[in-house]
């Protein structure tokens, strides 16, 4: 099972991961971004690569 970790202390809620993720794993909720559908992650790591503050870690 894939684990998607989003460090809320580092995240700036820029929503790049929301726009980048092809599976809709991330969701904007108010003024923050959350991992909404971790079970949909396909481990492409596009979110890790696109996050400007390296707040995301995907583990297989």
The 8 nearest C-alpha neighbors of each residue, nearest first, counted from 0:
[[1, 59, 2, 38, 58, 40, 37, 41],
 [0, 2, 59, 58, 3, 40, 42, 57],
 [1, 3, 58, 57, 59, 4, 0, 37],
 [4, 2, 57, 56, 37, 58, 1, 5],
 [3, 5, 56, 55, 57, 6, 2, 34],
 [4, 6, 55, 54, 7, 3, 56, 34],
 [7, 5, 54, 8, 9, 10, 4, 55],
 [6, 8, 10, 9, 5, 54, 11, 31],
 [9, 7, 6, 10, 11, 54, 5, 12],
 [8, 10, 7, 6, 54, 11, 52, 53],
 [11, 9, 7, 54, 12, 8, 6, 52],
 [10, 12, 13, 9, 31, 52, 7, 8],
 [13, 11, 31, 14, 32, 10, 30, 27],
 [12, 14, 11, 15, 10, 16, 32, 31],
 [15, 13, 17, 12, 16, 18, 32, 27],
 [14, 16, 18, 17, 13, 19, 50, 49],
 [17, 15, 19, 46, 14, 18, 20, 50],
 [16, 18, 14, 25, 15, 19, 20, 26],
 [17, 19, 15, 16, 20, 14, 21, 23],
 [20, 18, 16, 17, 15, 21, 46, 45],
 [19, 21, 22, 23, 16, 17, 18, 46],
 [22, 20, 23, 19, 18, 24, 45, 17],
 [21, 23, 20, 24, 39, 40, 41, 25],
 [24, 22, 25, 20, 21, 17, 36, 26],
 [23, 25, 36, 37, 22, 35, 34, 39],
 [26, 24, 34, 17, 35, 23, 33, 16],
 [25, 27, 33, 32, 35, 17, 28, 34],
 [26, 28, 32, 31, 29, 33, 14, 25],
 [29, 27, 31, 32, 30, 26, 33, 12],
 [28, 30, 31, 27, 32, 12, 26, 33],
 [29, 31, 28, 12, 32, 27, 11, 13],
 [32, 30, 12, 28, 29, 27, 33, 11],
 [31, 33, 27, 12, 26, 28, 25, 14],
 [34, 32, 26, 25, 35, 27, 31, 28],
 [33, 35, 25, 24, 36, 37, 26, 5],
 [34, 36, 25, 24, 33, 26, 37, 23],
 [37, 35, 24, 38, 39, 34, 25, 23],
 [36, 38, 39, 40, 24, 34, 35, 3],
 [37, 39, 36, 40, 1, 0, 24, 2],
 [38, 40, 37, 36, 22, 24, 41, 23],
 [41, 39, 37, 38, 42, 24, 22, 1],
 [40, 42, 43, 39, 22, 1, 44, 38],
 [43, 41, 44, 40, 57, 1, 59, 58],
 [42, 44, 45, 41, 40, 46, 20, 57],
 [43, 45, 47, 46, 42, 48, 57, 41],
 [46, 44, 48, 47, 43, 49, 20, 19],
 [45, 47, 16, 49, 44, 48, 50, 20],
 [48, 46, 44, 55, 45, 50, 49, 56],
 [47, 49, 45, 46, 50, 44, 53, 51],
 [48, 50, 46, 47, 45, 51, 15, 16],
 [49, 51, 53, 47, 52, 48, 46, 15],
 [52, 50, 53, 49, 54, 48, 15, 13],
 [51, 53, 54, 50, 9, 10, 11, 55],
 [54, 52, 50, 55, 51, 47, 9, 56],
 [53, 55, 6, 10, 9, 52, 5, 50],
 [56, 54, 5, 47, 53, 4, 6, 57],
 [55, 57, 4, 3, 47, 58, 5, 54],
 [58, 56, 3, 2, 4, 44, 55, 59],
 [59, 57, 2, 1, 56, 3, 42, 4],
 [58, 1, 0, 2, 57, 42, 3, 41]]
